[in-house]
Amino acid sequence: MRNVCIFISVGQTDNRKIHTTEEIVKLVKTIATGVLLAGMSTASFAGSHGFTCKVSEDSMAKPGGFPDRALTMIVPYGPAGGSGQVAAAMAKAVTELTNVDINRDHKPGGSGTVGMTAYMASPADGYNVLEHIDDASSAHALDSSKPNPGKDLIPLVISQVTFSQIYIRSNETRYNDWKSFVSWVKKQGGKATIANVSKEGSMERVSMKFITDATGMKIQQISFDKGAPRYGALMGGQVDALFEQPGDVKKFLDSGDFKPILTIFDERPKAFADVPTHAEMGMKFTPLLRFRGFYVNAKAPADRVKWLQWAFQRGYCQDSYQKFNDSKFMSVIDSYRDTDGAKTLINGAIKQYREVYKAMGMAVK
């Protein structure tokens, strides 16, 4: 299998300088709270409040005729994963709204760094936009030479905020729920495996550290940059479990091939009412959340940026996009952030991730 790296998560036996779990958890609480609340007047749950479009203008004049041709959207992950799916849905919504086509260019690799590098090298004329996730914020937090998504880029809209789960195959016979999985892992002497992303310091990696610390598990994290090989590894039995967000693996849930055994969120979403949360399983950390959005180079002409902000923020309101988000369990948390709300979210995440990395003994530049 191509593009596979193996990292070993050994909980408390990591040879880097690690502060106590309790110390780092206090910092993670701040990150998670910031991700959930940033850009919102209250922490609202879409399911209980209903959806209301926050962009009143249903049309906007094209500045100087822009755009007079298709836009290009660089997506730094493969088409099968969450980024690929949300990029396709938003491109469709914006095209429905504006009649402007959007060509998606997938450039996976380096947990988003390949796509980010390619995007920053493209013309800053407004015709090139970027899809990215919270990895862009955590990458800058770890290395300040990396682009700052709140300054070097202008967020057009954050369109997804979601939680994570751990999955197993539905026909698995060695374990069938979280407690039996933990018990089985502990008997494997560090040979048990879970599919995850490759970027050390990512939301997924930090979350898995807290899980292994809290449970005493020693588990190998088999890393993939692309979603399809990650899901295929669980499907084909190359790994024992998978760390992922529910919307990304919905087709496997619908088909009955995968089932969640742990929800990493403060309460049980209605769609997963029979799946325990990490807190119910005795893990005392506040969950980190995934966020995905769309950006344009900060050097792009201001009038073009304004049009793109309208197009993507109003595109979020399109029926097709709302149906997509609903189908991916993205209405559990209010996913919408406009430019100002996105900047607040991003800047807070950068600051707090940096503090967590320092506490974990990582080399922050």
C-alpha positions as a printed NumPy array, in Angstrom:
array([[  0.   ,   0.   ,   0.   ],
       [  1.413,   3.395,  -0.998],
       [  2.048,   6.486,   1.147],
       [  1.866,   4.682,   4.473],
       [  3.917,   5.727,   7.478],
       [  3.874,   4.016,  10.858],
       [  4.069,   5.901,  14.127],
       [  3.899,   4.192,  17.492],
       [  1.687,   5.684,  20.184],
       [  2.858,   4.212,  23.443],
       [  1.057,   6.427,  25.884],
       [  3.234,   7.216,  28.864],
       [  6.325,   5.533,  27.438],
       [  6.875,   8.256,  24.78 ],
       [ 10.523,   9.332,  24.953],
       [  9.78 ,  13.035,  24.5  ],
       [  9.335,  15.324,  27.49 ],
       [  5.653,  15.037,  28.346],
       [  3.9  ,  16.97 ,  31.048],
       [  1.2  ,  15.202,  33.023],
       [ -2.05 ,  14.485,  31.253],
       [ -3.872,  16.664,  33.761],
       [ -1.714,  19.687,  32.9  ],
       [ -2.228,  19.307,  29.168],
       [ -5.948,  18.617,  29.558],
       [ -6.39 ,  22.059,  31.115],
       [ -4.928,  23.593,  27.962],
       [ -6.96 ,  21.356,  25.652],
       [-10.127,  22.478,  27.415],
       [ -9.385,  26.013,  26.246],
       [ -8.794,  24.917,  22.643],
       [-11.995,  22.92 ,  22.463],
       [-14.043,  25.702,  24.018],
       [-12.549,  28.19 ,  21.57 ],
       [-13.299,  25.992,  18.571],
       [-16.89 ,  25.516,  19.624],
       [-17.67 ,  29.1  ,  20.64 ],
       [-15.443,  31.268,  18.44 ],
       [-17.454,  33.518,  16.173],
       [-20.738,  32.62 ,  17.853],
       [-22.783,  34.694,  20.26 ],
       [-23.875,  31.486,  22.017],
       [-22.986,  27.829,  21.742],
       [-26.074,  26.804,  19.801],
       [-26.967,  23.393,  18.509],
       [-28.431,  23.601,  15.011],
       [-30.834,  20.762,  15.615],
       [-32.66 ,  22.643,  18.362],
       [-32.566,  26.131,  16.854],
       [-33.132,  25.405,  13.151],
       [-31.151,  26.847,  10.25 ],
       [-31.337,  30.537,   9.377],
       [-29.238,  31.979,   6.561],
       [-27.106,  34.834,   7.867],
       [-26.481,  36.394,   4.43 ],
       [-29.445,  38.48 ,   3.299],
       [-28.268,  39.368,  -0.218],
       [-29.3  ,  36.693,  -2.721],
       [-27.159,  38.239,  -5.474],
       [-24.113,  40.483,  -5.867],
       [-22.797,  42.343,  -8.891],
       [-19.546,  41.012, -10.298],
       [-16.732,  43.534,  -9.665],
       [-15.25 ,  44.47 , -13.03 ],
       [-16.783,  41.343, -14.5  ],
       [-14.995,  39.041, -12.039],
       [-15.158,  36.142, -12.316],
       [-15.448,  35.711, -16.068],
       [-14.135,  32.144, -16.059],
       [-14.037,  29.145, -13.777],
       [-12.415,  29.276, -10.36 ],
       [ -9.84 ,  26.712,  -9.235],
       [-10.18 ,  25.201,  -5.763],
       [ -7.07 ,  23.524,  -4.38 ],
       [ -7.922,  20.746,  -1.948],
       [ -4.909,  19.488,   0.063],
       [ -6.445,  16.057,   0.68 ],
       [ -7.84 ,  13.24 ,  -1.445],
       [-11.352,  13.274,  -2.947],
       [-12.742,  10.446,  -0.778],
       [-12.116,  12.013,   2.636],
       [-13.972,  14.746,   4.483],
       [-12.174,  17.588,   2.708],
       [-12.863,  16.105,  -0.689],
       [-16.527,  15.67 ,   0.136],
       [-17.047,  19.165,   1.55 ],
       [-15.109,  20.727,  -1.35 ],
       [-17.402,  19.015,  -3.85 ],
       [-20.519,  20.075,  -1.947],
       [-19.459,  23.72 ,  -1.592],
       [-18.315,  23.944,  -5.214],
       [-21.719,  22.667,  -6.299],
       [-23.539,  25.154,  -4.054],
       [-21.518,  28.165,  -5.236],
       [-21.989,  27.158,  -8.875],
       [-25.753,  26.788,  -8.336],
       [-25.816,  30.265,  -6.824],
       [-23.522,  32.127,  -9.244],
       [-23.341,  30.019, -12.439],
       [-19.558,  30.133, -12.027],
       [-17.872,  26.751, -12.358],
       [-15.268,  25.629,  -9.816],
       [-12.605,  23.121, -10.825],
       [-11.244,  21.105,  -7.9  ],
       [ -7.536,  20.271,  -7.863],
       [ -6.64 ,  17.675,  -5.227],
       [ -3.051,  17.848,  -3.958],
       [ -2.761,  15.468,  -0.987],
       [  0.409,  14.912,   1.001],
       [  2.157,  16.054,   4.142],
       [ -1.136,  16.393,   6.061],
       [ -2.127,  19.391,   3.977],
       [  1.291,  20.987,   3.498],
       [  1.637,  19.945,  -0.161],
       [ -1.652,  21.581,  -1.082],
       [ -0.946,  24.669,   1.002],
       [  2.46 ,  25.129,  -0.66 ],
       [  0.906,  24.758,  -4.109],
       [ -1.825,  27.233,  -3.247],
       [  0.541,  29.9  ,  -1.923],
       [  2.534,  29.607,  -5.176],
       [ -0.563,  30.165,  -7.344],
       [ -1.582,  33.649,  -8.606],
       [ -3.276,  35.774,  -5.949],
       [ -5.896,  37.037,  -8.386],
       [ -9.031,  35.677,  -6.733],
       [ -9.463,  32.897,  -9.272],
       [ -7.705,  30.458,  -6.951],
       [ -9.322,  29.446,  -3.665],
       [ -8.331,  26.89 ,  -1.044],
       [-10.149,  24.341,   1.057],
       [ -8.381,  23.533,   4.321],
       [ -8.99 ,  22.248,   7.831],
       [ -7.751,  22.972,  11.356],
       [ -4.438,  21.34 ,  10.362],
       [ -3.494,  24.695,   8.797],
       [ -3.878,  26.367,  12.187],
       [ -2.006,  23.674,  14.102],
       [  0.787,  23.635,  11.484],
       [  1.352,  27.369,  11.968],
       [  1.158,  26.942,  15.74 ],
       [  4.012,  24.437,  15.596],
       [  6.073,  26.311,  12.987],
       [  5.426,  30.031,  12.544],
       [  7.123,  29.971,   9.132],
       [  4.088,  28.081,   7.82 ],
       [  1.252,  30.229,   6.428],
       [ -1.064,  31.71 ,   9.032],
       [ -4.602,  30.938,   7.792],
       [ -5.949,  33.956,   9.67 ],
       [ -3.451,  36.458,   8.196],
       [ -1.778,  35.111,   5.06 ],
       [ -5.185,  33.885,   3.936],
       [ -8.655,  35.389,   4.218],
       [-11.248,  32.88 ,   5.418],
       [-14.272,  33.029,   3.142],
       [-16.366,  30.741,   5.347],
       [-15.97 ,  27.946,   7.869],
       [-18.644,  25.468,   6.821],
       [-18.114,  22.424,   9.046],
       [-17.392,  21.905,  12.737],
       [-17.652,  18.312,  13.887],
       [-16.628,  15.655,  16.406],
       [-14.668,  12.423,  16.037],
       [-15.312,   8.758,  16.763],
       [-13.432,   5.463,  16.855],
       [-14.72 ,   2.742,  14.537],
       [-14.344,  -1.003,  14.132],
       [-15.641,  -3.423,  11.501],
       [-19.231,  -4.42 ,  12.185],
       [-18.371,  -8.081,  11.711],
       [-15.464,  -7.923,  14.145],
       [-15.42 , -10.939,  16.5  ],
       [-12.47 , -10.113,  18.755],
       [-14.324,  -7.223,  20.424],
       [-17.657,  -5.496,  19.886],
       [-17.661,  -2.33 ,  21.992],
       [-15.26 ,   0.143,  23.584],
       [-14.661,  -1.751,  26.809],
       [-13.918,  -5.034,  25.061],
       [-11.71 ,  -3.216,  22.539],
       [ -9.588,  -1.628,  25.295],
       [ -9.334,  -4.98 ,  27.063],
       [ -8.231,  -6.698,  23.834],
       [ -5.671,  -3.976,  22.97 ],
       [ -4.028,  -4.28 ,  26.374],
       [ -3.455,  -7.991,  25.759],
       [ -1.664,  -7.415,  22.432],
       [  1.606,  -6.074,  23.834],
       [  1.653,  -2.955,  21.684],
       [  0.807,  -4.77 ,  18.43 ],
       [ -2.781,  -3.513,  18.072],
       [ -3.293,  -0.902,  15.338],
       [ -5.524,   2.055,  14.542],
       [ -5.663,   4.011,  11.277],
       [ -5.132,   7.741,  11.67 ],
       [ -3.635,  10.762,   9.924],
       [  0.13 ,  11.2  ,   9.799],
       [  0.663,  14.716,  11.13 ],
       [  2.165,  14.715,  14.623],
       [  0.423,  17.414,  16.647],
       [ -2.806,  17.268,  14.643],
       [ -6.201,  17.241,  16.313],
       [ -6.36 ,  13.472,  15.761],
       [ -2.89 ,  12.821,  17.187],
       [ -3.421,  14.982,  20.266],
       [ -6.795,  13.326,  20.865],
       [ -5.3  ,   9.834,  20.573],
       [ -2.593,  10.755,  23.087],
       [ -5.259,  11.66 ,  25.62 ],
       [ -7.141,   8.441,  24.914],
       [ -4.055,   6.24 ,  25.31 ],
       [ -2.983,   8.1  ,  28.445],
       [ -6.457,   7.826,  29.959],
       [ -6.867,   4.113,  29.204],
       [ -3.294,   2.874,  29.488],
       [ -3.489,   1.415,  25.988],
       [ -0.418,   0.911,  23.812],
       [ -1.488,   0.996,  20.174],
       [  0.304,   1.531,  16.864],
       [ -1.078,   4.406,  14.805],
       [ -0.897,   3.484,  11.114],
       [ -0.897,   6.758,   9.228],
       [ -2.402,   7.681,   5.873],
       [ -2.717,  11.115,   4.264],
       [ -5.632,  10.037,   2.058],
       [ -9.03 ,   9.04 ,   3.352],
       [ -9.675,   6.146,   0.948],
       [ -6.594,   4.088,   1.968],
       [ -7.344,   4.846,   5.623],
       [-10.881,   3.499,   5.333],
       [ -9.734,   0.638,   3.126],
       [ -7.239,  -0.424,   5.777],
       [-10.033,  -0.992,   8.287],
       [-12.321,  -2.554,   5.691],
       [ -9.595,  -4.955,   4.583],
       [ -8.419,  -5.882,   8.062],
       [ -4.983,  -4.242,   7.839],
       [ -5.796,  -2.285,  11.015],
       [ -7.932,  -3.046,  14.045],
       [ -9.725,   0.309,  14.356],
       [-10.1  ,   3.755,  12.78 ],
       [-10.088,   7.325,  14.159],
       [-12.334,   9.518,  11.993],
       [-15.267,  11.909,  11.835],
       [-18.707,  10.362,  11.237],
       [-19.608,  12.301,   8.108],
       [-16.44 ,  11.144,   6.376],
       [-17.345,   7.474,   6.741],
       [-21.109,   7.798,   6.382],
       [-21.281,   5.435,   3.41 ],
       [-19.576,   2.745,   5.496],
       [-22.012,   3.372,   8.336],
       [-24.969,   3.248,   5.958],
       [-23.702,   0.018,   4.413],
       [-23.216,  -1.54 ,   7.827],
       [-19.504,  -2.191,   7.298],
       [-18.289,   0.081,  10.123],
       [-19.692,   0.817,  13.526],
       [-18.618,   3.433,  16.088],
       [-17.612,   2.251,  19.54 ],
       [-16.63 ,   5.62 ,  21.052],
       [-17.844,   9.183,  20.495],
       [-15.321,  11.887,  21.375],
       [-17.796,  14.576,  22.351],
       [-19.348,  15.855,  25.563],
       [-22.749,  14.276,  24.96 ],
       [-24.296,  11.576,  22.814],
       [-25.598,  12.953,  19.487],
       [-29.07 ,  11.634,  18.655],
       [-27.705,   9.859,  15.585],
       [-25.382,   7.855,  17.857],
       [-27.518,   7.524,  20.956],
       [-26.259,   3.996,  21.625],
       [-22.549,   4.889,  21.426],
       [-20.818,   5.932,  24.687],
       [-18.821,   9.135,  24.919],
       [-15.234,   9.308,  26.091],
       [-16.429,  11.024,  29.275],
       [-18.816,   8.171,  30.035],
       [-15.866,   5.808,  29.674],
       [-13.967,   7.722,  32.36 ],
       [-11.777,   9.953,  30.177],
       [-11.578,  13.427,  31.67 ],
       [-10.604,  15.609,  28.72 ],
       [-12.579,  18.087,  26.664],
       [-12.727,  16.954,  23.012],
       [-11.008,  18.772,  20.188],
       [-13.224,  19.414,  17.181],
       [-12.534,  19.301,  13.454],
       [-13.24 ,  22.432,  11.393],
       [-13.161,  22.836,   7.613],
       [-13.416,  25.983,   5.522],
       [-12.54 ,  27.901,   2.383],
       [ -9.921,  30.611,   1.89 ],
       [ -8.425,  33.068,  -0.566],
       [ -4.953,  34.589,  -0.623],
       [ -4.832,  37.771,   1.477],
       [ -3.103,  39.532,  -1.431],
       [ -6.077,  39.054,  -3.762],
       [ -7.869,  42.266,  -4.912],
       [-10.235,  43.482,  -2.198],
       [-13.287,  43.789,  -4.464],
       [-12.83 ,  40.208,  -5.638],
       [-12.423,  39.011,  -2.07 ],
       [-15.696,  40.683,  -1.139],
       [-17.518,  38.891,  -3.948],
       [-15.987,  35.549,  -2.955],
       [-17.004,  36.096,   0.669],
       [-20.58 ,  36.644,  -0.434],
       [-20.539,  33.672,  -2.826],
       [-19.197,  31.169,  -0.3  ],
       [-21.159,  32.451,   2.701],
       [-24.388,  32.517,   0.69 ],
       [-23.412,  29.196,  -0.868],
       [-23.499,  27.731,   2.63 ],
       [-27.226,  28.598,   2.629],
       [-28.012,  26.692,  -0.558],
       [-30.426,  23.818,  -0.063],
       [-27.958,  21.385,  -1.617],
       [-25.244,  22.334,   0.846],
       [-27.547,  22.255,   3.852],
       [-28.787,  18.799,   2.84 ],
       [-25.166,  17.694,   2.469],
       [-24.222,  18.962,   5.934],
       [-27.309,  17.368,   7.463],
       [-26.461,  14.05 ,   5.821],
       [-22.955,  14.189,   7.311],
       [-24.063,  14.817,  10.922],
       [-22.881,  18.436,  10.622],
       [-25.981,  19.957,  12.202],
       [-25.131,  18.688,  15.706],
       [-22.936,  21.773,  16.184],
       [-23.452,  25.153,  14.502],
       [-20.873,  24.847,  11.709],
       [-21.121,  28.339,  10.21 ],
       [-18.481,  31.026,  10.732],
       [-18.181,  34.119,   8.539],
       [-14.802,  35.778,   7.943],
       [-14.61 ,  37.523,  11.302],
       [-15.869,  34.485,  13.187],
       [-13.396,  32.273,  11.348],
       [-10.482,  34.551,  12.221],
       [-11.461,  34.474,  15.883],
       [-11.632,  30.68 ,  15.78 ],
       [ -8.313,  30.332,  13.926],
       [ -6.364,  32.813,  16.047],
       [ -7.589,  31.214,  19.247],
       [ -6.743,  27.735,  17.991],
       [ -3.212,  28.789,  16.986],
       [ -2.53 ,  30.309,  20.393],
       [ -3.845,  27.386,  22.364],
       [ -2.333,  24.654,  20.18 ],
       [  1.019,  26.37 ,  20.63 ],
       [  0.622,  26.193,  24.405],
       [ -0.328,  22.508,  24.224],
       [  2.668,  21.684,  22.025],
       [  5.026,  23.388,  24.453],
       [  3.465,  21.445,  27.322],
       [  3.925,  18.22 ,  25.338],
       [  7.622,  18.979,  24.842],
       [  7.342,  19.51 ,  21.088],
       [  9.757,  21.887,  19.354],
       [  7.7  ,  25.01 ,  18.691],
       [  9.303,  27.408,  16.211]])
